[in-house]
Amino acid sequence: MRERSAAVTNGDDATLHGAREETADSAASSARAGPHAPLAATFVGGGDMATALIGGLVAAGVDEADLAVIEPSDAQRARLAARFPRAQLHPSVSADAVTRRAIAILAVKPQQMREVATSLASHVHGIGVVLTIAAGIRIDDLARWLGGCRRIVRAMPNTPALVARGISGVYADPSVDAAGRAHAARVLEAAGEVVWCADERALDAVTGLSGSGPAYVYYLIEALERAGVEQGLDAATARRLAYATFDGAIALARAGGEEPATLRANVTSKGGTTERGLAALAARDAAAAMRDAVAAATARARELGDEYGAA
């Protein structure tokens, strides 16, 4: 069963305490009500990932009218209006766009995050929990830009979320309560699976593995396709075979519950074709190359966190 979540109160400003308790109470009620409960959510940024999450929420039963999007591009707002005609669309951050929201999802580029968070700071008391899906932006830095608010959940999704097949590594600041975690999970699960991390630093490794991972898969598909063409297949047939091989292998791995090493051994007959092919991969140390790729991407994620936080 997937873990659910909820919204949080800060409590450092006594004049806002009652309003925050009300926000948290309504968030908790919504979380208990299930996937078709109302969800007052504002997306800051209306690009591809936000569009995918909105589409997933609507498909899961959330009313478009409860969803708001802050998107400065006229052309993108027009596209959103065409797809989600009942959603609330705003060109910039305002009280109307973010007040009394169970969750605000920050779906902007990392280099835009400081400006966006600063503009949101004066309104954050009216938001139950803030979910960021920007790579490399750490909670300490985002909290500073938000004026000290730590009701923050940080997530690292990946691009298969665009077809509701993504997976997100997620970390919640300790100040986020059960309702805030539930709302964050509900948004992210609209586009795939959610894996909770006990330590924010683990999100760098998540970025290196699943965040960048789709590119590694596409790289392997490209290589298989080229190899097939070199062995006499036409390009279309080689690509079809490569796609189906990845699809089928993953389906078999998920269905059987066996270790990947066991599945590999099962298909590797002594003296057969697969054994010869795997030997060629081992000779090039393909496994080490993959480890190096994940390590390099993880290191870059840490570097980006340092760079964005220092900005």
Contacts in CASP RR format, 6 or more apart in sequence:
PFRMAT RR
TARGET T0000
AUTHOR 0000-0000-0000
METHOD contacts of the structure
MODEL  1
MRERSAAVTNGDDATLHGAREETADSAASSARAGPHAPLAATFVGGGDMA
TALIGGLVAAGVDEADLAVIEPSDAQRARLAARFPRAQLHPSVSADAVTR
RAIAILAVKPQQMREVATSLASHVHGIGVVLTIAAGIRIDDLARWLGGCR
RIVRAMPNTPALVARGISGVYADPSVDAAGRAHAARVLEAAGEVVWCADE
RALDAVTGLSGSGPAYVYYLIEALERAGVEQGLDAATARRLAYATFDGAI
ALARAGGEEPATLRANVTSKGGTTERGLAALAARDAAAAMRDAVAAATAR
ARELGDEYGAA
2 185 0 8 1.000
2 189 0 8 1.000
2 193 0 8 1.000
2 194 0 8 1.000
3 181 0 8 1.000
3 185 0 8 1.000
3 194 0 8 1.000
3 196 0 8 1.000
4 31 0 8 1.000
4 178 0 8 1.000
4 181 0 8 1.000
4 182 0 8 1.000
4 185 0 8 1.000
4 186 0 8 1.000
5 31 0 8 1.000
5 129 0 8 1.000
5 153 0 8 1.000
5 172 0 8 1.000
5 176 0 8 1.000
5 178 0 8 1.000
5 179 0 8 1.000
5 180 0 8 1.000
5 181 0 8 1.000
5 182 0 8 1.000
5 183 0 8 1.000
5 184 0 8 1.000
5 185 0 8 1.000
5 186 0 8 1.000
6 24 0 8 1.000
6 27 0 8 1.000
6 28 0 8 1.000
6 31 0 8 1.000
6 129 0 8 1.000
6 176 0 8 1.000
6 177 0 8 1.000
6 178 0 8 1.000
6 179 0 8 1.000
6 180 0 8 1.000
6 181 0 8 1.000
6 182 0 8 1.000
6 183 0 8 1.000
7 23 0 8 1.000
7 24 0 8 1.000
7 27 0 8 1.000
7 28 0 8 1.000
7 102 0 8 1.000
7 103 0 8 1.000
7 128 0 8 1.000
7 129 0 8 1.000
7 151 0 8 1.000
7 176 0 8 1.000
7 177 0 8 1.000
7 179 0 8 1.000
7 180 0 8 1.000
7 183 0 8 1.000
8 24 0 8 1.000
8 128 0 8 1.000
8 129 0 8 1.000
8 151 0 8 1.000
8 173 0 8 1.000
8 175 0 8 1.000
8 176 0 8 1.000
8 177 0 8 1.000
8 179 0 8 1.000
8 180 0 8 1.000
9 17 0 8 1.000
9 20 0 8 1.000
9 21 0 8 1.000
9 23 0 8 1.000
9 24 0 8 1.000
9 128 0 8 1.000
9 151 0 8 1.000
9 177 0 8 1.000
10 16 0 8 1.000
10 20 0 8 1.000
10 125 0 8 1.000
10 148 0 8 1.000
10 149 0 8 1.000
10 150 0 8 1.000
10 151 0 8 1.000
10 175 0 8 1.000
11 17 0 8 1.000
11 20 0 8 1.000
12 148 0 8 1.000
13 125 0 8 1.000
16 125 0 8 1.000
19 125 0 8 1.000
19 126 0 8 1.000
20 125 0 8 1.000
20 126 0 8 1.000
20 128 0 8 1.000
23 100 0 8 1.000
23 102 0 8 1.000
23 126 0 8 1.000
23 127 0 8 1.000
23 128 0 8 1.000
24 128 0 8 1.000
24 177 0 8 1.000
24 179 0 8 1.000
24 180 0 8 1.000
26 102 0 8 1.000
27 102 0 8 1.000
27 103 0 8 1.000
27 128 0 8 1.000
27 129 0 8 1.000
27 179 0 8 1.000
27 180 0 8 1.000
27 182 0 8 1.000
27 183 0 8 1.000
28 177 0 8 1.000
28 178 0 8 1.000
28 179 0 8 1.000
28 182 0 8 1.000
29 37 0 8 1.000
30 37 0 8 1.000
30 38 0 8 1.000
30 39 0 8 1.000
30 102 0 8 1.000
30 179 0 8 1.000
30 182 0 8 1.000
30 183 0 8 1.000
31 37 0 8 1.000
31 178 0 8 1.000
31 179 0 8 1.000
31 180 0 8 1.000
31 182 0 8 1.000
31 183 0 8 1.000
31 186 0 8 1.000
35 60 0 8 1.000
35 61 0 8 1.000
35 186 0 8 1.000
36 60 0 8 1.000
36 61 0 8 1.000
36 62 0 8 1.000
38 62 0 8 1.000
38 63 0 8 1.000
38 66 0 8 1.000
39 57 0 8 1.000
39 62 0 8 1.000
39 66 0 8 1.000
39 67 0 8 1.000
39 102 0 8 1.000
39 103 0 8 1.000
39 183 0 8 1.000
39 186 0 8 1.000
39 187 0 8 1.000
40 66 0 8 1.000
40 100 0 8 1.000
40 101 0 8 1.000
40 102 0 8 1.000
40 103 0 8 1.000
41 57 0 8 1.000
41 62 0 8 1.000
41 66 0 8 1.000
41 67 0 8 1.000
41 68 0 8 1.000
41 101 0 8 1.000
41 102 0 8 1.000
41 103 0 8 1.000
41 104 0 8 1.000
41 105 0 8 1.000
41 183 0 8 1.000
41 187 0 8 1.000
42 67 0 8 1.000
42 68 0 8 1.000
42 69 0 8 1.000
42 70 0 8 1.000
42 97 0 8 1.000
42 98 0 8 1.000
42 101 0 8 1.000
42 103 0 8 1.000
42 104 0 8 1.000
42 105 0 8 1.000
42 127 0 8 1.000
43 50 0 8 1.000
43 53 0 8 1.000
43 54 0 8 1.000
43 67 0 8 1.000
43 68 0 8 1.000
43 69 0 8 1.000
43 70 0 8 1.000
43 104 0 8 1.000
43 105 0 8 1.000
43 107 0 8 1.000
44 70 0 8 1.000
44 93 0 8 1.000
44 104 0 8 1.000
44 105 0 8 1.000
44 106 0 8 1.000
44 107 0 8 1.000
44 108 0 8 1.000
44 116 0 8 1.000
44 120 0 8 1.000
45 69 0 8 1.000
45 70 0 8 1.000
45 71 0 8 1.000
45 106 0 8 1.000
45 107 0 8 1.000
45 108 0 8 1.000
46 69 0 8 1.000
46 70 0 8 1.000
46 71 0 8 1.000
46 76 0 8 1.000
46 80 0 8 1.000
46 107 0 8 1.000
47 71 0 8 1.000
47 76 0 8 1.000
47 107 0 8 1.000
48 162 0 8 1.000
49 107 0 8 1.000
49 133 0 8 1.000
49 157 0 8 1.000
49 161 0 8 1.000
49 162 0 8 1.000
50 69 0 8 1.000
50 105 0 8 1.000
50 107 0 8 1.000
51 80 0 8 1.000
51 83 0 8 1.000
52 161 0 8 1.000
52 162 0 8 1.000
52 163 0 8 1.000
52 164 0 8 1.000
52 191 0 8 1.000
53 105 0 8 1.000
53 107 0 8 1.000
53 161 0 8 1.000
53 187 0 8 1.000
53 188 0 8 1.000
53 190 0 8 1.000
53 191 0 8 1.000
54 67 0 8 1.000
54 69 0 8 1.000
54 80 0 8 1.000
54 84 0 8 1.000
54 87 0 8 1.000
55 83 0 8 1.000
55 84 0 8 1.000
55 190 0 8 1.000
56 164 0 8 1.000
56 190 0 8 1.000
56 191 0 8 1.000
57 67 0 8 1.000
57 186 0 8 1.000
57 187 0 8 1.000
57 190 0 8 1.000
58 64 0 8 1.000
58 67 0 8 1.000
58 84 0 8 1.000
59 164 0 8 1.000
59 190 0 8 1.000
60 190 0 8 1.000
63 86 0 8 1.000
64 84 0 8 1.000
64 85 0 8 1.000
64 86 0 8 1.000
64 87 0 8 1.000
65 86 0 8 1.000
65 87 0 8 1.000
65 88 0 8 1.000
67 84 0 8 1.000
67 87 0 8 1.000
67 88 0 8 1.000
68 87 0 8 1.000
68 88 0 8 1.000
68 89 0 8 1.000
68 90 0 8 1.000
68 97 0 8 1.000
68 98 0 8 1.000
68 101 0 8 1.000
69 77 0 8 1.000
69 80 0 8 1.000
69 84 0 8 1.000
69 87 0 8 1.000
69 88 0 8 1.000
69 89 0 8 1.000
69 90 0 8 1.000
70 90 0 8 1.000
70 91 0 8 1.000
70 92 0 8 1.000
70 93 0 8 1.000
70 97 0 8 1.000
70 98 0 8 1.000
71 77 0 8 1.000
71 80 0 8 1.000
71 89 0 8 1.000
71 90 0 8 1.000
71 91 0 8 1.000
72 91 0 8 1.000
72 92 0 8 1.000
74 91 0 8 1.000
77 89 0 8 1.000
77 91 0 8 1.000
80 87 0 8 1.000
80 89 0 8 1.000
81 87 0 8 1.000
81 89 0 8 1.000
88 97 0 8 1.000
90 96 0 8 1.000
90 97 0 8 1.000
92 119 0 8 1.000
93 116 0 8 1.000
93 119 0 8 1.000
93 120 0 8 1.000
93 123 0 8 1.000
94 123 0 8 1.000
95 123 0 8 1.000
98 104 0 8 1.000
98 120 0 8 1.000
98 123 0 8 1.000
98 124 0 8 1.000
98 126 0 8 1.000
98 127 0 8 1.000
99 123 0 8 1.000
99 126 0 8 1.000
100 126 0 8 1.000
101 126 0 8 1.000
101 127 0 8 1.000
101 128 0 8 1.000
102 127 0 8 1.000
102 128 0 8 1.000
102 129 0 8 1.000
102 179 0 8 1.000
102 180 0 8 1.000
102 183 0 8 1.000
103 127 0 8 1.000
103 128 0 8 1.000
103 129 0 8 1.000
103 130 0 8 1.000
103 131 0 8 1.000
103 180 0 8 1.000
103 183 0 8 1.000
103 184 0 8 1.000
103 187 0 8 1.000
104 120 0 8 1.000
104 124 0 8 1.000
104 127 0 8 1.000
104 128 0 8 1.000
104 129 0 8 1.000
104 130 0 8 1.000
104 131 0 8 1.000
105 131 0 8 1.000
105 132 0 8 1.000
105 133 0 8 1.000
105 187 0 8 1.000
106 113 0 8 1.000
106 116 0 8 1.000
106 117 0 8 1.000
106 120 0 8 1.000
106 130 0 8 1.000
106 131 0 8 1.000
106 132 0 8 1.000
106 133 0 8 1.000
106 134 0 8 1.000
106 142 0 8 1.000
107 133 0 8 1.000
107 134 0 8 1.000
108 116 0 8 1.000
108 134 0 8 1.000
109 134 0 8 1.000
110 134 0 8 1.000
110 135 0 8 1.000
110 136 0 8 1.000
110 137 0 8 1.000
110 304 0 8 1.000
110 308 0 8 1.000
111 308 0 8 1.000
111 311 0 8 1.000
113 132 0 8 1.000
113 134 0 8 1.000
113 137 0 8 1.000
113 142 0 8 1.000
113 145 0 8 1.000
113 308 0 8 1.000
114 141 0 8 1.000
114 145 0 8 1.000
114 308 0 8 1.000
114 311 0 8 1.000
117 142 0 8 1.000
117 145 0 8 1.000
117 146 0 8 1.000
118 145 0 8 1.000
120 130 0 8 1.000
120 146 0 8 1.000
121 145 0 8 1.000
121 146 0 8 1.000
121 147 0 8 1.000
121 149 0 8 1.000
124 130 0 8 1.000
124 146 0 8 1.000
124 147 0 8 1.000
124 149 0 8 1.000
124 151 0 8 1.000
125 149 0 8 1.000
127 151 0 8 1.000
128 151 0 8 1.000
128 179 0 8 1.000
128 180 0 8 1.000
128 183 0 8 1.000
129 151 0 8 1.000
129 152 0 8 1.000
129 153 0 8 1.000
129 176 0 8 1.000
129 179 0 8 1.000
129 180 0 8 1.000
129 181 0 8 1.000
129 183 0 8 1.000
129 184 0 8 1.000
130 142 0 8 1.000
130 146 0 8 1.000
130 149 0 8 1.000
130 151 0 8 1.000
130 152 0 8 1.000
130 153 0 8 1.000
131 152 0 8 1.000
131 153 0 8 1.000
131 154 0 8 1.000
131 155 0 8 1.000
131 183 0 8 1.000
131 184 0 8 1.000
131 187 0 8 1.000
131 188 0 8 1.000
132 142 0 8 1.000
132 152 0 8 1.000
132 153 0 8 1.000
132 154 0 8 1.000
132 155 0 8 1.000
133 155 0 8 1.000
133 156 0 8 1.000
133 157 0 8 1.000
133 168 0 8 1.000
135 156 0 8 1.000
135 207 0 8 1.000
135 301 0 8 1.000
135 304 0 8 1.000
136 203 0 8 1.000
136 204 0 8 1.000
136 207 0 8 1.000
136 301 0 8 1.000
136 304 0 8 1.000
136 305 0 8 1.000
136 308 0 8 1.000
137 154 0 8 1.000
137 305 0 8 1.000
137 308 0 8 1.000
137 309 0 8 1.000
138 154 0 8 1.000
138 200 0 8 1.000
138 305 0 8 1.000
138 308 0 8 1.000
138 309 0 8 1.000
139 150 0 8 1.000
139 152 0 8 1.000
139 154 0 8 1.000
139 171 0 8 1.000
139 173 0 8 1.000
139 200 0 8 1.000
141 305 0 8 1.000
141 308 0 8 1.000
141 309 0 8 1.000
142 152 0 8 1.000
142 154 0 8 1.000
143 149 0 8 1.000
143 150 0 8 1.000
143 152 0 8 1.000
143 173 0 8 1.000
146 152 0 8 1.000
150 173 0 8 1.000
150 175 0 8 1.000
150 176 0 8 1.000
151 173 0 8 1.000
151 175 0 8 1.000
151 176 0 8 1.000
151 180 0 8 1.000
152 172 0 8 1.000
152 173 0 8 1.000
152 176 0 8 1.000
153 170 0 8 1.000
153 171 0 8 1.000
153 172 0 8 1.000
153 173 0 8 1.000
153 176 0 8 1.000
153 180 0 8 1.000
153 181 0 8 1.000
153 184 0 8 1.000
154 170 0 8 1.000
154 171 0 8 1.000
154 172 0 8 1.000
154 173 0 8 1.000
154 200 0 8 1.000
154 203 0 8 1.000
155 168 0 8 1.000
155 169 0 8 1.000
155 170 0 8 1.000
155 171 0 8 1.000
155 184 0 8 1.000
155 188 0 8 1.000
156 168 0 8 1.000
156 169 0 8 1.000
156 170 0 8 1.000
156 203 0 8 1.000
156 206 0 8 1.000
156 207 0 8 1.000
156 210 0 8 1.000
156 211 0 8 1.000
157 166 0 8 1.000
157 167 0 8 1.000
157 168 0 8 1.000
157 169 0 8 1.000
157 188 0 8 1.000
157 191 0 8 1.000
157 211 0 8 1.000
158 166 0 8 1.000
158 167 0 8 1.000
158 168 0 8 1.000
158 210 0 8 1.000
158 211 0 8 1.000
158 213 0 8 1.000
158 214 0 8 1.000
159 166 0 8 1.000
159 211 0 8 1.000
159 214 0 8 1.000
160 166 0 8 1.000
160 167 0 8 1.000
160 192 0 8 1.000
160 214 0 8 1.000
161 168 0 8 1.000
161 191 0 8 1.000
161 192 0 8 1.000
162 191 0 8 1.000
164 190 0 8 1.000
164 191 0 8 1.000
164 192 0 8 1.000
165 192 0 8 1.000
166 191 0 8 1.000
166 192 0 8 1.000
166 193 0 8 1.000
167 192 0 8 1.000
167 193 0 8 1.000
167 194 0 8 1.000
167 195 0 8 1.000
167 210 0 8 1.000
168 188 0 8 1.000
168 191 0 8 1.000
168 192 0 8 1.000
168 193 0 8 1.000
168 194 0 8 1.000
168 195 0 8 1.000
169 194 0 8 1.000
169 195 0 8 1.000
169 196 0 8 1.000
169 197 0 8 1.000
169 203 0 8 1.000
169 206 0 8 1.000
169 210 0 8 1.000
170 184 0 8 1.000
170 185 0 8 1.000
170 188 0 8 1.000
170 194 0 8 1.000
170 195 0 8 1.000
170 196 0 8 1.000
170 197 0 8 1.000
171 196 0 8 1.000
171 197 0 8 1.000
171 198 0 8 1.000
171 199 0 8 1.000
171 200 0 8 1.000
171 202 0 8 1.000
171 203 0 8 1.000
172 180 0 8 1.000
172 181 0 8 1.000
172 184 0 8 1.000
172 196 0 8 1.000
176 184 0 8 1.000
185 194 0 8 1.000
188 194 0 8 1.000
195 206 0 8 1.000
197 203 0 8 1.000
197 206 0 8 1.000
203 301 0 8 1.000
204 298 0 8 1.000
204 301 0 8 1.000
204 302 0 8 1.000
205 294 0 8 1.000
205 298 0 8 1.000
207 297 0 8 1.000
207 298 0 8 1.000
207 301 0 8 1.000
208 294 0 8 1.000
208 297 0 8 1.000
208 298 0 8 1.000
208 301 0 8 1.000
209 294 0 8 1.000
209 297 0 8 1.000
209 298 0 8 1.000
211 297 0 8 1.000
212 293 0 8 1.000
212 294 0 8 1.000
212 297 0 8 1.000
216 290 0 8 1.000
216 293 0 8 1.000
217 246 0 8 1.000
220 246 0 8 1.000
221 239 0 8 1.000
221 242 0 8 1.000
221 243 0 8 1.000
221 246 0 8 1.000
224 238 0 8 1.000
224 241 0 8 1.000
224 242 0 8 1.000
224 245 0 8 1.000
225 235 0 8 1.000
225 238 0 8 1.000
225 239 0 8 1.000
225 242 0 8 1.000
226 238 0 8 1.000
227 238 0 8 1.000
228 238 0 8 1.000
228 241 0 8 1.000
229 235 0 8 1.000
229 238 0 8 1.000
233 241 0 8 1.000
249 263 0 8 1.000
252 263 0 8 1.000
253 260 0 8 1.000
253 263 0 8 1.000
258 266 0 8 1.000
264 278 0 8 1.000
267 274 0 8 1.000
268 274 0 8 1.000
268 275 0 8 1.000
268 278 0 8 1.000
269 275 0 8 1.000
281 287 0 8 1.000
END
